[in-house]
């Protein structure tokens, strides 16, 4: 048999195998799913379409190396055919402007990748077809099979725009499906098309200039690319393509230098050429029959909502409502979760005993409770944010606040995380996701925990009550109230100041633009709001939750175990003292708990760091509380009551009395104004919240930022406390 | 090397920044090459008509209506608007 013969026979087989594979790919459970990428301009209804196609079958994962969530979902296209849909970030073109948009090019340039989509669904706003087609023509020229989901047909109709669909389909060379994704119109038709075998469009919208061809062809053949346009993109973006090796990049760099390729000018030229082509194409497709010259309703609403007086008043009212929701409304379900976990814990503890039970109740269940407790706040905050985003109001917030916030290195949208941070930094940090610019987002995430959150209130209350006299100031204010407000202000000023410092220090290769579409006002789609809430809660529970659980268990070990026989000896000692002093059983238990905590690893830690915190006026007892309140700041009060053997059920007032009675070695009150002020300042600044760190970890996709945050805030707290104590003492 | 977006005598021209509220102008060229890429993608092609639609309460940013058929509304900072030069 000749070698040619050997080659032809398997080729025939290969064809049938390929056919079988395609068929298998179409059946659930067999082979792989059809992989479809969803791509489109921001505000083109991409999210609505994704939600319509996948419903609750959504999964949030990571793109490597960037902070964008990788949202995928499974769509049942036909009873036999399921597809995996990946939702790509909204973009205006295939030339990424931000690190986050890079995930698009990384996915679409690498044909060999297992993630490479079988085809793309491009969403386009029918009321603004010209700008939306730019991205489509680029995708088509990459040779990707595509479907155009012509969305927002209702808006186009309102604007008097009529579109000749048959002509458009002819011109674009791909199926065009008219839709209104918000209402689900056209989704069925789209699914039918998506279930077909799609070919690459046979139409070309832009040919690279002939003088570029020598360079393009060399790149094309070197990397074995399927078309010239992709090779041109390699020339433009090789530095940022993550799958190219340094040698590959060096090769392209050499060619680019050799042919004196000017990326900026060429890209401008291409964009203009594409727009010219699109304008021509649309002449036969779109006709505008608008007669009414009335001002668009969005403009009329904006006259009030972005008014120099009403605009800010309304925005403040919105923020107040949002704050109320996260601060007050969320407290009811949180209380229920808290009681529920406590109830399960006591149920287990009364029926079982032993170290494993203690691990289960005080370590694991306490950690789980610590994760679940945030769900109401996250759900409520994101319900608000989703509505603000969906209606288009968020764009107005940015519009009104940009000038003020920009001075501090923040973004107009940073207002929402900062205000939410006064209730709780965890949902607040998650809400920074709406800030598109990476640097602005990182700065916002970094400084948000400096805003005084509700978990600091018990600490503030106990310590202020201890040293600030309950007396009126200027007739109408209470001195304690003024002190509390001062602490909140201190937090706010430090957040804004830190943001400003970071703006100066942080280097960025990414240029920050404000240039964005100003969307028209629309009613929110409740399905989108609901799915946003589900997505955020899931992301928190499964990604930040595991960090919280782990730290919770570690803290439990530190507080429950001591080196060698230390714990047992402490207990025996405490019980002997109790017998000799004839204490009641309750007093005995408090004494035992106190002695055991002192002998535990946490107690050792307190003693160990005492030399370091002595200049701040703290002793080892406060040292233990600093460690344990890492679980949550309000734990400070509980730990203090255990150390001072106040008993389990102590309220803030009894803890306060106990602290007030504490004497130092000279018999003077231990909690002097200087010491208390130092401790208060420490709590304003210190990053003592594992949940916040977990949220930062989840939002920045790495440990770098949470660790920086921990070091910076703890350092700031240490220095501030040192200053306060040394000046006041 | 063709550079259709840039002109040498850029200083004398009016820019979008100088438009009065409600006033329209036609884009002649874009001054900042890098920002030009972003503006071009957003449809601010030389020859396109833009109208100053509104200013934020503090004077910046502003919104523009892009296109003769009022395609869509774009918001941008005054410093960015200053790079969009208008035809006489």
Interface residues (C-beta under 8 A of the other chain):
Chain A: X92 X93 X95 X97 X127 X128 X130 X131 X134 X262 X264 X265 X267 X268 X269 X271 X272 X275 X288 X290 X296 X298 X299 X302 X306 X307 X308 X311 X312 X395 X399 X400 X402 X403 X404 X511 X513 X514 X515 X516 X517 X518 X520
Chain B: X1 X2 X3 X4 X5 X33 X34 X35 X36 X37 X38 X39 X40 X41 X42 X43 X45 X46 X53 X54 X56 X57 X58 X59 X60 X61 X63 X66 X67 X69 X70 X71 X72 X73 X74 X75 X76 X77 X80
